Amino acid sequence: MTAVHARNPLRERGAAALFVVVMLCFAMVLVVALAQRNLVVEEQRSANELRSRTAFAAADAGLEWALARINDPTPIGATCLPSTDPAATSFRLRLLRIDAASGAVTPTTWNDAGSAVPLQAACVRGAAGWTCSCPASGRPTLSAVDGGALAPAFFVELATSPRPGVVGVVAIGCTKAAAATGCAAADASGREATARIETAWALLPTLRSEPVAALTVGGDLDVGAAALGVANVDATSGGLAVHAGGRVLATALRIDAPAGASLAGSIASGDEELRELGFERLFARHFGMPPRVWAAQPAARHVVCADNCTPSIVAAVAGGARLVFVDGDAALEGPAMLGSADDPVALVASGTLAIAGDVAVHGIVHAAALDWRNGTAGVAFVHGALVVAGDARGNAAADVVRDAAILDRLANASGSFVRVNGSWKDF
């Protein structure tokens, strides 16, 4: 007979329970694996986002840094830090050229294997902080940063613009810089990031409207018998040597006029409209803004001095400042030379400017009132223009010459750069 074995219910339930447990364990392992995968992906995404934002922030920081540097007249060395080397130039003079006649802005280039390449400036942040490179020629040289840690860097260069007085700016930011080639290339895992931002800067000129006369006086010009010399031989400007709102009291005035013009026609006095302007309105007529706003612009140097201002003003000009503002009265004692025909200055005093002796200025001088004494003809002078809102007095035999080339340079090639609204883009 065939034996019949009875089924064991307990054994069957045990097998089913084992199967369920195995499936649950498998499901748990699958859930954990998926969670781990999502965690890894999220970490990678977060790391990529961090590097992307770091590169973008570095590029944006490069724009702000370069704008601050372009408006700083201090001479710098190869590391972008202030330099006392007589051959050192400012960041602006290193990176661009401005044509004084047309206002065209041209970036400085260097010869890279036969190609004209715009000069760059760059900075990288390492363990010791930011270090920068501002070469006079060639590529920026930055210290290589070892390891996988973030080392944000930016490279800035200027670009030509079809508009006079405007220059394009390109900033490239990255998470790591190579020592000699710019931003490090992304590796196989794509861990490095770069960002590019472009904008435009416009030159806010030192001088908006050039004075038509060599010497403009809102009040009275009273120099008595002093041999004050005033010259304007530029017939296109009208040939006006003296433009006064009040009286002209000068018995020994020396006048230079355009060829064929009458000396009497070189003097205009009793201009009531000019007399009523006052310091701030006359200043705004020539500079295009109130004195305080002009003094607050990035390229201006606000000089604070008491009594003799000569050391402070001379030091400011020697340090690269070309826009100098003195709040209140200012006293200048010669001998002193401020500016040059190729590099003029704008000297503004909101009070009385008292000059003693042989002070020579290439540029424009604007003051609320003037008292100039004991200047020597041919040695004490203002070449450019002299503007006085109130009375001008003294006994100096100084020379005031309207120099069109100097005024053009102040109007087209000097001032502060500002960002052009709507020019910013990151694509």
C-alpha positions as CSV (number, residue, x, y, z in Angstrom):
1,M,0.0,0.0,0.0
2,T,1.1,3.6,-0.7
3,A,1.8,5.6,2.5
4,V,0.0,8.9,2.7
5,H,1.8,11.7,4.6
6,A,-0.3,14.3,6.3
7,R,0.5,18.1,5.6
8,N,2.0,20.0,8.5
9,P,0.3,23.4,8.8
10,L,3.0,24.8,11.1
11,R,5.7,24.1,8.5
12,E,3.7,25.7,5.8
13,R,3.0,28.8,7.9
14,G,6.8,29.0,8.7
15,A,7.7,28.9,5.0
16,A,5.2,31.7,4.2
17,A,6.5,33.8,7.1
18,L,10.1,33.4,5.9
19,F,9.1,34.5,2.4
20,V,7.4,37.6,3.7
21,V,10.4,38.5,5.9
22,V,12.7,38.1,2.9
23,M,10.5,40.3,0.8
24,L,10.3,42.9,3.5
25,C,14.1,42.9,3.9
26,F,14.5,43.3,0.2
27,A,12.1,46.1,0.2
28,M,13.9,47.8,3.0
29,V,17.2,47.4,1.3
30,L,15.7,48.9,-1.9
31,V,14.3,51.8,0.0
32,V,17.6,52.4,1.8
33,A,19.5,52.2,-1.6
34,L,17.1,54.7,-3.2
35,A,17.4,57.0,-0.2
36,Q,21.2,56.8,-0.4
37,R,21.1,57.5,-4.1
38,N,18.8,60.5,-3.6
39,L,21.1,61.7,-0.8
40,V,24.2,61.4,-3.0
41,V,22.4,63.2,-5.9
42,E,21.2,66.0,-3.5
43,E,24.7,66.4,-2.1
44,Q,26.1,66.7,-5.7
45,R,23.4,69.2,-6.6
46,S,24.1,71.2,-3.5
47,A,27.8,71.2,-4.2
48,N,27.2,72.2,-7.8
49,E,24.9,75.0,-6.6
50,L,27.5,76.2,-4.1
51,R,30.2,76.3,-6.7
52,S,28.0,78.0,-9.2
53,R,27.0,80.7,-6.7
54,T,30.6,81.0,-5.6
55,A,31.8,81.6,-9.2
56,F,28.9,84.1,-9.8
57,A,29.7,86.0,-6.5
58,A,33.4,86.1,-7.5
59,A,32.6,87.6,-10.9
60,D,30.3,90.2,-9.3
61,A,32.9,91.0,-6.7
62,G,35.4,91.4,-9.6
63,L,33.2,94.1,-11.1
64,E,32.8,96.0,-7.9
65,W,36.6,95.7,-7.1
66,A,37.5,96.9,-10.6
67,L,35.1,99.9,-10.4
68,A,36.6,100.9,-7.1
69,R,40.2,100.6,-8.5
70,I,39.4,102.5,-11.7
71,N,38.4,105.5,-9.6
72,D,41.3,105.3,-7.2
73,P,44.1,107.5,-8.5
74,T,46.8,105.9,-6.2
75,P,49.8,104.5,-8.2
76,I,49.9,100.7,-7.8
77,G,52.5,97.9,-8.3
78,A,52.2,94.5,-9.9
79,T,50.2,93.2,-6.9
80,C,47.6,96.0,-7.3
81,L,48.8,97.5,-4.0
82,P,49.9,101.1,-3.6
83,S,53.4,101.7,-4.8
84,T,56.0,104.4,-4.2
85,D,57.9,103.5,-7.4
86,P,58.1,106.7,-9.5
87,A,57.3,104.7,-12.6
88,A,54.1,103.2,-11.0
89,T,50.8,104.2,-12.5
90,S,47.2,104.1,-11.3
91,F,44.9,101.2,-12.2
92,R,43.1,103.4,-14.7
93,L,46.2,104.4,-16.5
94,R,47.3,100.8,-16.6
95,L,44.1,99.4,-18.1
96,L,42.8,102.1,-20.5
97,R,43.5,105.1,-22.5
98,I,41.1,108.1,-23.0
99,D,41.4,110.4,-26.0
100,A,41.1,114.0,-24.6
101,A,39.6,115.3,-27.9
102,S,36.9,112.7,-28.6
103,G,36.4,111.0,-25.3
104,A,37.0,107.6,-26.9
105,V,38.0,105.0,-24.3
106,T,40.4,102.3,-25.5
107,P,41.5,99.3,-23.3
108,T,45.2,98.7,-23.0
109,T,46.3,95.6,-24.9
110,W,49.5,93.5,-25.0
111,N,51.0,91.3,-27.8
112,D,50.1,87.6,-27.2
113,A,51.9,85.7,-30.0
114,G,50.9,88.3,-32.5
115,S,47.4,89.0,-31.2
116,A,46.4,92.1,-29.4
117,V,44.8,90.9,-26.2
118,P,43.2,93.2,-23.6
119,L,45.2,93.5,-20.4
120,Q,43.6,91.7,-17.4
121,A,43.6,92.1,-13.7
122,A,42.9,89.2,-11.4
123,C,42.5,88.2,-7.7
124,V,42.3,84.8,-6.0
125,R,41.3,84.0,-2.4
126,G,43.6,81.5,-0.7
127,A,44.2,80.6,2.9
128,A,45.9,83.9,3.7
129,G,43.1,86.0,2.1
130,W,42.9,87.7,-1.3
131,T,46.0,88.3,-3.5
132,C,45.8,90.2,-6.8
133,S,47.8,90.7,-9.9
134,C,47.8,93.9,-12.1
135,P,50.5,93.3,-14.7
136,A,51.7,96.1,-17.0
137,S,51.9,93.5,-19.8
138,G,51.1,89.8,-20.1
139,R,48.7,87.6,-18.2
140,P,48.0,88.0,-14.5
141,T,50.0,85.7,-12.3
142,L,48.2,84.2,-9.4
143,S,49.4,81.7,-6.8
144,A,48.0,78.2,-7.5
145,V,45.9,76.8,-4.7
146,D,46.4,73.1,-4.0
147,G,43.8,70.6,-2.9
148,G,40.1,70.5,-3.5
149,A,39.0,73.4,-1.4
150,L,37.3,76.3,-2.9
151,A,39.6,79.1,-4.0
152,P,37.4,81.8,-5.6
153,A,39.0,83.9,-8.2
154,F,38.0,86.6,-10.8
155,F,39.6,88.0,-13.9
156,V,38.6,91.5,-15.2
157,E,39.2,93.0,-18.6
158,L,37.9,96.1,-20.4
159,A,36.3,96.1,-23.9
160,T,35.8,98.8,-26.5
161,S,32.4,100.6,-26.8
162,P,31.1,102.5,-29.8
163,R,30.0,105.3,-27.4
164,P,32.5,108.0,-26.4
165,G,33.2,108.0,-22.7
166,V,31.9,104.5,-22.3
167,V,33.9,101.2,-21.8
168,G,32.7,97.7,-21.6
169,V,33.7,95.5,-18.6
170,V,33.9,91.7,-18.5
171,A,34.4,89.8,-15.3
172,I,34.9,86.0,-15.2
173,G,34.6,84.4,-11.8
174,C,35.5,80.8,-10.9
175,T,36.0,78.4,-8.0
176,K,39.6,77.9,-8.7
177,A,42.3,79.7,-10.7
178,A,45.2,78.2,-12.6
179,A,48.5,79.9,-12.0
180,A,49.1,81.2,-15.5
181,T,46.1,80.4,-17.7
182,G,43.2,81.9,-15.9
183,C,40.3,79.9,-14.4
184,A,41.1,76.2,-13.9
185,A,39.3,74.0,-16.4
186,A,36.5,71.7,-15.0
187,D,37.8,68.2,-14.3
188,A,36.2,65.0,-15.3
189,S,33.7,65.2,-12.4
190,G,32.8,68.7,-13.3
191,R,33.7,70.1,-9.9
192,E,34.9,73.5,-11.0
193,A,32.5,76.3,-12.0
194,T,32.8,79.6,-13.9
195,A,30.5,82.6,-14.4
196,R,30.7,85.5,-16.8
197,I,29.2,89.0,-16.1
198,E,29.3,92.0,-18.5
199,T,28.4,95.6,-17.9
200,A,29.4,99.1,-19.1
201,W,31.0,102.0,-17.3
202,A,30.5,105.7,-18.3
203,L,32.9,108.5,-17.5
204,L,31.3,111.2,-15.3
205,P,33.5,114.0,-16.5
206,T,35.2,116.4,-14.2
207,L,34.0,119.4,-16.2
208,R,30.6,119.5,-17.9
209,S,30.8,122.9,-19.5
210,E,34.0,124.7,-20.2
211,P,34.3,128.4,-19.0
212,V,34.3,130.7,-22.0
213,A,36.7,133.2,-20.4
214,A,40.2,132.7,-18.9
215,L,39.1,134.5,-15.7
216,T,35.5,134.4,-14.6
217,V,34.6,136.6,-11.6
218,G,31.0,136.7,-10.2
219,G,31.8,139.9,-8.2
220,D,34.4,142.6,-8.6
221,L,37.9,142.1,-10.0
222,D,40.1,144.4,-8.0
223,V,43.9,144.1,-8.5
224,G,44.8,147.8,-8.5
225,A,48.0,148.5,-10.3
226,A,49.2,144.8,-10.3
227,A,50.3,143.5,-13.7
228,L,47.8,140.6,-13.8
229,G,47.9,138.8,-17.1
230,V,44.8,137.3,-18.7
231,A,44.9,135.5,-22.0
232,N,42.4,133.8,-24.3
233,V,43.7,133.5,-27.9
234,D,41.1,130.9,-28.8
235,A,38.7,132.7,-31.2
236,T,36.3,129.7,-31.2
237,S,35.5,130.3,-27.6
238,G,34.8,134.0,-28.1
239,G,38.2,135.3,-27.2
240,L,37.0,136.5,-23.8
241,A,39.8,137.1,-21.3
242,V,37.8,138.5,-18.4
243,H,34.1,137.9,-17.7
244,A,33.0,139.8,-14.5
245,G,29.6,140.2,-12.8
246,G,30.8,143.4,-11.2
247,R,33.5,146.0,-11.9
248,V,37.0,145.4,-13.3
249,L,39.5,147.6,-11.4
250,A,42.9,146.9,-13.0
251,T,45.0,149.7,-14.3
252,A,47.9,147.5,-15.5
253,L,46.1,144.5,-16.8
254,R,48.0,142.5,-19.4
255,I,45.7,141.0,-22.0
256,D,46.3,138.5,-24.8
257,A,43.5,138.3,-27.4
258,P,42.9,136.4,-30.7
259,A,44.7,137.8,-33.6
260,G,42.9,140.9,-35.0
261,A,40.6,141.1,-32.0
262,S,40.3,144.3,-29.9
263,L,41.6,144.3,-26.4
264,A,38.6,146.1,-25.1
265,G,36.4,143.3,-26.5
266,S,38.3,140.8,-24.4
267,I,36.7,142.2,-21.2
268,A,33.0,141.9,-20.2
269,S,31.9,143.4,-17.0
270,G,28.7,144.3,-15.2
271,D,27.0,141.0,-16.0
272,E,24.1,141.0,-13.5
273,E,23.1,137.5,-14.4
274,L,26.6,136.2,-13.5
275,R,26.7,138.3,-10.4
276,E,23.4,136.8,-9.1
277,L,24.5,133.2,-9.6
278,G,26.5,132.7,-6.4
279,F,29.0,129.9,-5.7
280,E,26.8,126.8,-6.0
281,R,24.9,127.8,-9.1
282,L,28.0,129.0,-10.9
283,F,29.7,125.7,-9.9
284,A,26.8,123.7,-11.2
285,R,26.9,125.6,-14.5
286,H,30.5,124.3,-15.1
287,F,30.6,121.0,-13.3
288,G,27.0,119.8,-13.8
289,M,26.2,119.1,-10.2
290,P,26.3,120.7,-6.7
291,P,29.7,121.1,-5.1
292,R,28.9,118.5,-2.3
293,V,27.9,115.9,-4.9
294,W,31.0,116.6,-7.0
295,A,33.2,116.3,-3.9
296,A,31.6,112.9,-3.0
297,Q,32.3,111.2,-6.3
298,P,34.8,108.3,-6.1
299,A,37.6,110.0,-8.0
300,A,37.5,113.2,-5.8
301,R,39.8,113.8,-2.9
302,H,38.3,115.7,0.0
303,V,41.1,117.7,1.7
304,V,40.7,118.9,5.3
305,C,43.2,121.5,6.3
306,A,43.6,124.5,8.7
307,D,45.6,127.6,7.9
308,N,48.2,126.5,5.3
309,C,46.7,123.9,3.0
310,T,49.7,123.6,0.8
311,P,51.2,120.4,2.2
312,S,47.8,118.6,2.2
313,I,46.9,119.6,-1.4
314,V,50.4,118.9,-2.7
315,A,50.4,115.5,-1.1
316,A,47.0,114.7,-2.5
317,V,48.1,115.6,-6.0
318,A,51.4,113.7,-5.6
319,G,49.3,110.7,-4.5
320,G,47.4,110.7,-7.8
321,A,44.4,112.9,-6.9
322,R,43.3,115.1,-9.7
323,L,39.9,116.3,-8.3
324,V,40.7,118.1,-5.1
325,F,37.9,119.7,-2.9
326,V,38.6,121.9,0.1
327,D,35.6,122.6,2.4
328,G,35.8,126.2,3.4
329,D,38.7,128.6,3.2
330,A,42.0,127.4,1.8
331,A,45.5,129.0,1.9
332,L,48.1,128.0,-0.7
333,E,51.7,129.2,-0.3
334,G,54.3,129.0,-3.1
335,P,56.3,127.8,-4.5
336,A,54.0,125.0,-5.6
337,M,53.2,123.2,-8.8
338,L,49.9,121.4,-9.3
339,G,49.2,119.2,-12.3
340,S,50.7,119.4,-15.8
341,A,49.5,120.1,-19.3
342,D,48.9,116.4,-20.0
343,D,47.6,115.6,-16.5
344,P,45.6,118.6,-15.2
345,V,43.8,119.0,-11.9
346,A,40.6,120.5,-10.7
347,L,41.0,122.5,-7.4
348,V,37.8,123.6,-5.7
349,A,37.5,125.7,-2.5
350,S,34.0,126.3,-1.2
351,G,35.4,129.4,0.7
352,T,38.1,132.0,0.0
353,L,41.2,130.7,-1.7
354,A,44.1,132.8,-0.5
355,I,47.3,132.3,-2.6
356,A,50.6,133.7,-1.5
357,G,53.5,133.7,-3.9
358,D,54.3,131.6,-6.9
359,V,51.7,128.9,-7.2
360,A,51.3,127.3,-10.7
361,V,48.2,125.2,-11.6
362,H,47.5,123.3,-14.8
363,G,43.8,122.8,-14.8
364,I,40.7,124.6,-13.5
365,V,40.5,126.5,-10.2
366,H,37.1,127.3,-8.7
367,A,36.6,129.2,-5.5
368,A,34.0,131.2,-3.7
369,A,36.4,134.2,-3.5
370,L,40.1,134.8,-4.3
371,D,42.9,136.7,-2.9
372,W,46.2,136.2,-4.7
373,R,49.3,138.2,-3.6
374,N,52.9,138.4,-4.5
375,G,52.9,136.2,-7.6
376,T,55.6,136.5,-10.2
377,A,54.7,136.9,-13.9
378,G,55.5,133.8,-15.8
379,V,56.0,131.7,-12.7
380,A,52.6,132.1,-10.9
381,F,49.8,131.0,-13.2
382,V,46.7,129.1,-13.9
383,H,46.7,127.4,-17.3
384,G,43.2,126.2,-18.0
385,A,40.6,128.5,-16.4
386,L,40.1,130.4,-13.1
387,V,36.5,130.8,-11.8
388,V,35.6,132.9,-8.8
389,A,32.0,133.1,-7.6
390,G,32.6,136.3,-5.5
391,D,35.3,138.9,-5.6
392,A,38.8,138.4,-6.8
393,R,41.5,140.7,-5.3
394,G,45.3,140.8,-4.8
395,N,48.5,142.2,-6.2
396,A,49.9,139.2,-7.9
397,A,51.4,139.6,-11.4
398,A,50.1,136.1,-12.1
399,D,49.1,134.8,-15.5
400,V,45.6,133.3,-16.1
401,V,45.5,131.6,-19.5
402,R,42.5,129.9,-21.0
403,D,44.0,126.6,-22.4
404,A,41.5,124.8,-24.5
405,A,43.5,121.5,-24.6
406,I,43.6,121.4,-20.8
407,L,39.9,122.1,-20.5
408,D,39.1,119.4,-23.2
409,R,41.1,116.9,-21.1
410,L,39.1,117.8,-18.0
411,A,35.8,117.5,-19.9
412,N,36.6,114.3,-21.8
413,A,39.3,112.3,-20.1
414,S,39.0,113.1,-16.4
415,G,36.4,112.2,-13.8
416,S,34.8,109.1,-12.2
417,F,33.5,106.0,-13.9
418,V,29.9,104.9,-13.0
419,R,28.0,101.8,-14.0
420,V,25.6,102.3,-16.9
421,N,22.0,101.4,-15.9
422,G,20.6,98.5,-17.8
423,S,24.0,97.3,-19.1
424,W,24.5,94.5,-16.6
425,K,24.1,91.0,-18.1
426,D,25.2,87.5,-17.2
427,F,24.6,85.6,-20.4
